[in-house]
Amino acid sequence: MGITTKLKRLLGLVEGHEEELAATVSKRTSVSKEQAEKGLRKATDAVDTGSGERGN
């Protein structure tokens, strides 16, 4: 199973729970809730469009 497939699976599991996950990340790290939400959206968009693949 490749990294993209694993990331898609993980993002599928957290779908619908983004705010709760962002709050948890914010509590456990120095990242703000807004930054965590932005990062989740960015990761989801990259996986959906394939822009995170090598060579792109």
MOPAC internal coordinates of N, CA, C and O (Angstrom, degrees):
PM7 1SCF
backbone

  N    0.0000 0     0.00 0     0.00 0    0    0    0
  C    1.4414 1     0.00 0     0.00 0    1    0    0
  C    1.5242 1   108.39 1     0.00 0    2    1    0
  O    1.2310 1   120.69 1   -56.17 1    3    2    1
  N    1.3337 1   116.29 1   123.83 1    3    2    1
  C    1.4576 1   120.35 1  -178.23 1    5    3    2
  C    1.5178 1   112.48 1   -78.01 1    6    5    3
  O    1.2310 1   121.58 1   -12.04 1    7    6    5
  N    1.3181 1   114.58 1   167.96 1    7    6    5
  C    1.4627 1   120.26 1  -177.54 1    9    7    6
  C    1.5257 1   111.43 1   -62.82 1   10    9    7
  O    1.2310 1   120.09 1   142.61 1   11   10    9
  N    1.3344 1   117.42 1   -37.39 1   11   10    9
  C    1.4592 1   120.08 1   179.58 1   13   11   10
  C    1.5181 1   110.84 1   -64.43 1   14   13   11
  O    1.2310 1   120.51 1   138.41 1   15   14   13
  N    1.3197 1   116.62 1   -41.59 1   15   14   13
  C    1.4562 1   121.20 1   178.60 1   17   15   14
  C    1.5255 1   110.58 1   -64.12 1   18   17   15
  O    1.2310 1   120.40 1   137.90 1   19   18   17
  N    1.3114 1   116.84 1   -42.10 1   19   18   17
  C    1.4640 1   120.99 1   178.67 1   21   19   18
  C    1.5184 1   111.12 1   -64.56 1   22   21   19
  O    1.2310 1   120.80 1   138.92 1   23   22   21
  N    1.3422 1   116.07 1   -41.08 1   23   22   21
  C    1.4599 1   119.68 1   179.58 1   25   23   22
  C    1.5271 1   111.01 1   -66.92 1   26   25   23
  O    1.2310 1   120.11 1   140.00 1   27   26   25
  N    1.3242 1   117.39 1   -40.00 1   27   26   25
  C    1.4692 1   120.95 1   176.51 1   29   27   26
  C    1.5233 1   110.17 1   -60.46 1   30   29   27
  O    1.2310 1   120.70 1   137.59 1   31   30   29
  N    1.3141 1   116.26 1   -42.41 1   31   30   29
  C    1.4676 1   120.79 1   179.78 1   33   31   30
  C    1.5259 1   110.68 1   -63.66 1   34   33   31
  O    1.2310 1   120.33 1   134.38 1   35   34   33
  N    1.3158 1   116.97 1   -45.62 1   35   34   33
  C    1.4589 1   121.68 1   179.33 1   37   35   34
  C    1.5261 1   110.90 1   -62.81 1   38   37   35
  O    1.2310 1   120.04 1   134.12 1   39   38   37
  N    1.3178 1   117.53 1   -45.88 1   39   38   37
  C    1.4585 1   120.72 1   179.47 1   41   39   38
  C    1.5215 1   111.21 1   -64.73 1   42   41   39
  O    1.2310 1   120.25 1   146.74 1   43   42   41
  N    1.3124 1   117.12 1   -33.26 1   43   42   41
  C    1.4605 1   120.70 1   175.59 1   45   43   42
  C    1.5178 1   111.72 1   -64.99 1   46   45   43
  O    1.2310 1   120.69 1   144.02 1   47   46   45
  N    1.3253 1   116.29 1   -35.98 1   47   46   45
  C    1.4657 1   120.50 1   179.60 1   49   47   46
  C    1.5261 1   112.25 1   -69.59 1   50   49   47
  O    1.2310 1   120.10 1   146.59 1   51   50   49
  N    1.3308 1   117.42 1   -33.41 1   51   50   49
  C    1.4620 1   120.09 1  -177.87 1   53   51   50
  C    1.5271 1   112.29 1   -91.45 1   54   53   51
  O    1.2310 1   120.21 1   174.38 1   55   54   53
  N    1.3192 1   117.20 1    -5.62 1   55   54   53
  C    1.4607 1   120.57 1  -179.54 1   57   55   54
  C    1.5298 1   110.28 1   -56.67 1   58   57   55
  O    1.2310 1   121.17 1   -50.45 1   59   58   57
  N    1.3238 1   115.37 1   129.55 1   59   58   57
  C    1.4540 1   120.66 1  -177.12 1   61   59   58
  C    1.5155 1   113.13 1    90.64 1   62   61   59
  O    1.2310 1   120.14 1   169.85 1   63   62   61
  N    1.3225 1   117.34 1   -10.15 1   63   62   61
  C    1.4658 1   122.23 1  -179.11 1   65   63   62
  C    1.5258 1   111.06 1  -120.82 1   66   65   63
  O    1.2310 1   120.48 1  -158.62 1   67   66   65
  N    1.3275 1   116.68 1    21.38 1   67   66   65
  C    1.4614 1   120.96 1  -174.39 1   69   67   66
  C    1.5292 1   113.00 1   -59.86 1   70   69   67
  O    1.2310 1   120.20 1   136.32 1   71   70   69
  N    1.3292 1   117.22 1   -43.68 1   71   70   69
  C    1.4655 1   119.80 1  -178.22 1   73   71   70
  C    1.5265 1   111.29 1   -65.28 1   74   73   71
  O    1.2310 1   120.70 1   137.92 1   75   74   73
  N    1.3222 1   116.27 1   -42.08 1   75   74   73
  C    1.4682 1   120.63 1   178.88 1   77   75   74
  C    1.5290 1   110.47 1   -64.36 1   78   77   75
  O    1.2310 1   120.52 1   137.04 1   79   78   77
  N    1.3181 1   116.62 1   -42.96 1   79   78   77
  C    1.4595 1   120.61 1   178.78 1   81   79   78
  C    1.5271 1   111.05 1   -65.29 1   82   81   79
  O    1.2310 1   120.44 1   138.14 1   83   82   81
  N    1.3315 1   116.77 1   -41.86 1   83   82   81
  C    1.4635 1   120.63 1   178.62 1   85   83   82
  C    1.5291 1   110.64 1   -62.21 1   86   85   83
  O    1.2310 1   120.11 1   140.45 1   87   86   85
  N    1.3171 1   117.40 1   -39.55 1   87   86   85
  C    1.4667 1   121.15 1   178.01 1   89   87   86
  C    1.5212 1   110.67 1   -63.83 1   90   89   87
  O    1.2310 1   120.40 1   138.61 1   91   90   89
  N    1.3262 1   116.84 1   -41.39 1   91   90   89
  C    1.4616 1   120.91 1   179.05 1   93   91   90
  C    1.5222 1   110.93 1   -65.94 1   94   93   91
  O    1.2310 1   120.34 1   135.88 1   95   94   93
  N    1.3187 1   116.95 1   -44.12 1   95   94   93
  C    1.4700 1   121.04 1   177.99 1   97   95   94
  C    1.5235 1   109.45 1   -60.50 1   98   97   95
  O    1.2310 1   120.48 1   137.93 1   99   98   97
  N    1.3179 1   116.69 1   -42.07 1   99   98   97
  C    1.4633 1   121.64 1  -179.60 1  101   99   98
  C    1.5257 1   111.66 1   -62.59 1  102  101   99
  O    1.2310 1   120.32 1   141.06 1  103  102  101
  N    1.3238 1   116.99 1   -38.94 1  103  102  101
  C    1.4592 1   120.93 1   179.57 1  105  103  102
  C    1.5250 1   112.13 1   -68.00 1  106  105  103
  O    1.2310 1   120.74 1   145.32 1  107  106  105
  N    1.3203 1   116.18 1   -34.68 1  107  106  105
  C    1.4669 1   120.29 1  -172.52 1  109  107  106
  C    1.5240 1   113.81 1   -94.59 1  110  109  107
  O    1.2310 1   120.17 1   168.73 1  111  110  109
  N    1.3310 1   117.28 1   -11.27 1  111  110  109
  C    1.4634 1   121.19 1  -179.13 1  113  111  110
  C    1.5208 1   109.66 1  -132.85 1  114  113  111
  O    1.2310 1   120.82 1     1.43 1  115  114  113
  N    1.3117 1   116.04 1  -178.57 1  115  114  113
  C    1.4612 1   120.39 1   177.72 1  117  115  114
  C    1.5267 1   111.56 1   -89.45 1  118  117  115
  O    1.2310 1   119.75 1  -171.12 1  119  118  117
  N    1.3164 1   118.08 1     8.88 1  119  118  117
  C    1.4552 1   123.14 1  -179.72 1  121  119  118
  C    1.5233 1   109.25 1   -84.33 1  122  121  119
  O    1.2310 1   120.48 1   -43.84 1  123  122  121
  N    1.3373 1   116.69 1   136.16 1  123  122  121
  C    1.4644 1   119.46 1   177.52 1  125  123  122
  C    1.5226 1   110.16 1   -73.89 1  126  125  123
  O    1.2310 1   120.97 1   -18.21 1  127  126  125
  N    1.3136 1   115.75 1   161.79 1  127  126  125
  C    1.4668 1   120.91 1   179.16 1  129  127  126
  C    1.5280 1   110.00 1   -60.16 1  130  129  127
  O    1.2310 1   120.44 1   139.13 1  131  130  129
  N    1.3235 1   116.77 1   -40.87 1  131  130  129
  C    1.4621 1   121.14 1  -179.77 1  133  131  130
  C    1.5301 1   111.19 1   -63.81 1  134  133  131
  O    1.2310 1   120.64 1   138.85 1  135  134  133
  N    1.3333 1   116.39 1   -41.15 1  135  134  133
  C    1.4643 1   120.50 1   178.32 1  137  135  134
  C    1.5242 1   110.67 1   -65.03 1  138  137  135
  O    1.2310 1   120.54 1   140.49 1  139  138  137
  N    1.3258 1   116.58 1   -39.51 1  139  138  137
  C    1.4649 1   120.49 1   179.32 1  141  139  138
  C    1.5255 1   110.41 1   -65.38 1  142  141  139
  O    1.2310 1   120.37 1   137.03 1  143  142  141
  N    1.3382 1   116.91 1   -42.97 1  143  142  141
  C    1.4632 1   120.22 1   178.03 1  145  143  142
  C    1.5242 1   110.95 1   -62.83 1  146  145  143
  O    1.2310 1   120.78 1   138.16 1  147  146  145
  N    1.3273 1   116.11 1   -41.84 1  147  146  145
  C    1.4695 1   120.90 1   178.51 1  149  147  146
  C    1.5319 1   110.46 1   -62.51 1  150  149  147
  O    1.2310 1   120.59 1   138.39 1  151  150  149
  N    1.3214 1   116.47 1   -41.61 1  151  150  149
  C    1.4580 1   121.08 1   178.44 1  153  151  150
  C    1.5230 1   112.52 1   -63.66 1  154  153  151
  O    1.2310 1   120.55 1   139.47 1  155  154  153
  N    1.3304 1   116.56 1   -40.53 1  155  154  153
  C    1.4654 1   120.43 1   177.30 1  157  155  154
  C    1.5270 1   110.76 1   -63.72 1  158  157  155
  O    1.2310 1   120.74 1   135.65 1  159  158  157
  N    1.3437 1   116.20 1   -44.35 1  159  158  157
  C    1.4737 1   119.60 1   177.91 1  161  159  158
  C    1.5248 1   111.11 1   -62.35 1  162  161  159
  O    1.2310 1   120.90 1   137.57 1  163  162  161
  N    1.3167 1   115.89 1   -42.43 1  163  162  161
  C    1.4608 1   120.74 1  -179.51 1  165  163  162
  C    1.5374 1   110.92 1   -63.69 1  166  165  163
  O    1.2310 1   120.40 1   137.14 1  167  166  165
  N    1.3183 1   116.85 1   -42.86 1  167  166  165
  C    1.4604 1   121.12 1   178.33 1  169  167  166
  C    1.5182 1   111.03 1   -64.53 1  170  169  167
  O    1.2310 1   120.65 1   137.10 1  171  170  169
  N    1.3294 1   116.36 1   -42.90 1  171  170  169
  C    1.4665 1   120.65 1   178.96 1  173  171  170
  C    1.5179 1   110.80 1   -62.64 1  174  173  171
  O    1.2310 1   120.50 1   134.42 1  175  174  173
  N    1.3284 1   116.65 1   -45.58 1  175  174  173
  C    1.4670 1   120.59 1   179.05 1  177  175  174
  C    1.5236 1   111.40 1   -62.42 1  178  177  175
  O    1.2310 1   120.40 1   138.76 1  179  178  177
  N    1.3309 1   116.85 1   -41.24 1  179  178  177
  C    1.4683 1   120.77 1  -179.44 1  181  179  178
  C    1.5251 1   110.97 1   -64.10 1  182  181  179
  O    1.2310 1   120.32 1   139.26 1  183  182  181
  N    1.3196 1   117.00 1   -40.74 1  183  182  181
  C    1.4599 1   121.02 1   179.44 1  185  183  182
  C    1.5257 1   110.23 1   -68.98 1  186  185  183
  O    1.2310 1   120.84 1   136.51 1  187  186  185
  N    1.3394 1   116.00 1   -43.49 1  187  186  185
  C    1.4539 1   120.32 1  -178.66 1  189  187  186
  C    1.5296 1   112.77 1   -64.28 1  190  189  187
  O    1.2310 1   120.57 1   142.28 1  191  190  189
  N    1.3394 1   116.51 1   -37.72 1  191  190  189
  C    1.4688 1   119.89 1  -177.57 1  193  191  190
  C    1.5287 1   112.13 1   -93.26 1  194  193  191
  O    1.2310 1   120.28 1   166.61 1  195  194  193
  N    1.3169 1   117.08 1   -13.39 1  195  194  193
  C    1.4653 1   120.26 1  -177.87 1  197  195  194
  C    1.5085 1   113.03 1    77.25 1  198  197  195
  O    1.2310 1   120.09 1  -166.50 1  199  198  197
  N    1.3490 1   117.43 1    13.50 1  199  198  197
  C    1.4538 1   120.32 1  -177.19 1  201  199  198
  C    1.5206 1   113.88 1   -72.69 1  202  201  199
  O    1.2310 1   120.39 1   167.66 1  203  202  201
  N    1.3189 1   116.86 1   -12.34 1  203  202  201
  C    1.4474 1   120.14 1   179.60 1  205  203  202
  C    1.5114 1   113.47 1   -87.62 1  206  205  203
  O    1.2310 1   120.32 1   177.79 1  207  206  205
  N    1.3350 1   116.99 1    -2.21 1  207  206  205
  C    1.4537 1   120.17 1  -178.54 1  209  207  206
  C    1.5218 1   111.38 1   -73.34 1  210  209  207
  O    1.2310 1   120.61 1   -24.40 1  211  210  209
  N    1.3080 1   116.44 1   155.60 1  211  210  209
  C    1.4520 1   121.47 1   178.43 1  213  211  210
  C    1.5053 1   110.73 1   -61.07 1  214  213  211
  O    1.2310 1   121.57 1   -37.91 1  215  214  213
  N    1.3258 1   114.61 1   142.09 1  215  214  213
  C    1.4606 1   119.44 1   175.57 1  217  215  214
  C    1.5056 1   113.57 1    87.33 1  218  217  215
  O    1.2310 1   119.50 1   175.84 1  219  218  217
  N    1.3172 1   118.55 1    -4.16 1  219  218  217
  C    1.4826 1   120.40 1   178.63 1  221  219  218
  C    1.4945 1   111.36 1  -102.06 1  222  221  219
  O    1.2310 1   120.10 1   180.00 1  223  222  221

